[in-house]
C-alpha cells in the first residue's frame, strides 16, 4: 500500500485527505482518534460509577423498608466479610500480592 492509500484510509476517520502524503495529517488523525477513545472510556467509567453508587444508595432504603435492621443483617455481613478476607488471602497465596492488587483495582474501576 502506498502512502497515498494510507492517507485515504485515514481520511475516512478525519474528513478529507491531503493532496500529497503528509505526516502532520497522520498525526492529526491519531490525535483525534485517541481523543475520541479517551472520551468514550471516560463516559463509560462515569456511567458505571453513577450506576454503582445509585445501586448502593438504593440498597439501604430498600432494606429499611423491608424491616431489616443492623441486628438482623450483622451475621450475614460478618460472613461476607470473612469470605472476602479468605478470598483475598487465597488470591495472595496463589497468585502473589501484585495479582491481588490488580484484581482489587479492576473491581473498583481504577485499572
C-alpha positions in Angstrom: 0.0 0.0 0.0 1.3 3.4 -0.8 1.4 6.4 1.5 -1.5 7.9 -0.5 -3.6 4.9 0.1 -2.8 5.1 3.8 -3.8 8.8 3.8 -7.1 8.0 2.1 -7.9 5.3 4.7 -7.1 7.8 7.5 -9.2 10.5 5.7 -12.2 8.4 6.4 -11.5 9.0 10.1 -10.8 12.7 9.8 -12.7 14.1 6.8 -10.6 14.7 3.8 -7.1 13.5 2.7 -4.4 15.9 1.7 -3.3 16.1 -1.9 0.2 14.8 -1.0 1.4 12.5 1.7 1.6 14.5 4.9 2.9 13.2 8.3 1.1 16.1 10.0 -2.2 14.8 8.7 -1.4 11.3 10.1 -0.6 12.8 13.4 -3.9 14.8 13.5 -5.8 11.5 12.7 -4.1 9.7 15.5 -4.7 12.6 18.0 -8.4 12.8 17.1 -9.0 9.0 17.2 -7.2 8.7 20.6 -9.1 11.7 22.0 -12.4 10.0 20.9 -11.3 6.7 22.5 -10.4 8.5 25.8 -13.7 10.3 25.8 -15.7 7.1 25.3 -13.7 5.4 28.1 -14.4 8.4 30.4 -18.1 8.3 29.7 -18.2 4.6 30.2 -16.4 4.9 33.6 -18.7 7.8 34.7 -21.9 5.9 33.8 -20.6 2.8 35.6 -19.8 4.8 38.7 -23.2 6.5 38.6 -25.0 3.2 38.3 -22.9 1.6 41.1 -23.3 4.4 43.6 -27.0 4.7 42.8 -27.5 1.0 43.4 -25.6 1.2 46.7 -27.7 4.2 47.7 -30.9 2.4 46.9 -30.0 -0.7 48.9 -30.2 0.9 52.3 -33.7 2.5 51.9 -35.0 -0.7 50.4 -33.6 -2.8 53.3 -35.1 -0.3 55.8 -38.5 -0.6 54.1 -38.3 -4.4 54.3 -37.6 -4.1 58.1 -34.0 -5.2 58.0 -32.1 -3.8 61.0 -28.4 -3.9 61.8 -29.0 -6.6 64.3 -30.7 -8.8 61.7 -28.0 -8.1 59.0 -24.9 -8.3 61.2 -24.4 -12.1 60.9 -24.7 -12.0 57.1 -22.3 -9.1 56.8 -19.8 -10.7 59.1 -20.0 -13.9 57.0 -19.5 -11.9 53.8 -16.5 -10.1 55.3 -14.9 -13.4 56.4 -15.4 -14.8 52.9 -13.9 -11.7 51.4 -10.8 -11.9 53.6 -10.5 -15.6 52.8 -10.7 -14.8 49.0 -8.0 -12.1 49.4 -5.8 -14.5 51.3 -6.2 -17.3 48.7 -5.5 -14.9 45.9 -2.4 -13.6 47.6 -1.1 -17.1 48.4 -1.9 -18.5 44.9 -1.0 -15.6 42.6 1.0 -13.2 44.7 0.2 -9.7 46.1 0.6 -7.9 42.8 -2.3 -10.0 41.3 -4.5 -9.3 44.3 -3.9 -5.6 44.0 -4.6 -5.7 40.3 -7.9 -7.5 40.8 -9.0 -5.1 43.5 -8.1 -2.1 41.4 -10.0 -3.6 38.5 -13.0 -4.3 40.7 -13.1 -0.7 41.9 -12.7 0.7 38.4 -9.2 2.1 38.7 -7.3 -0.1 36.3 
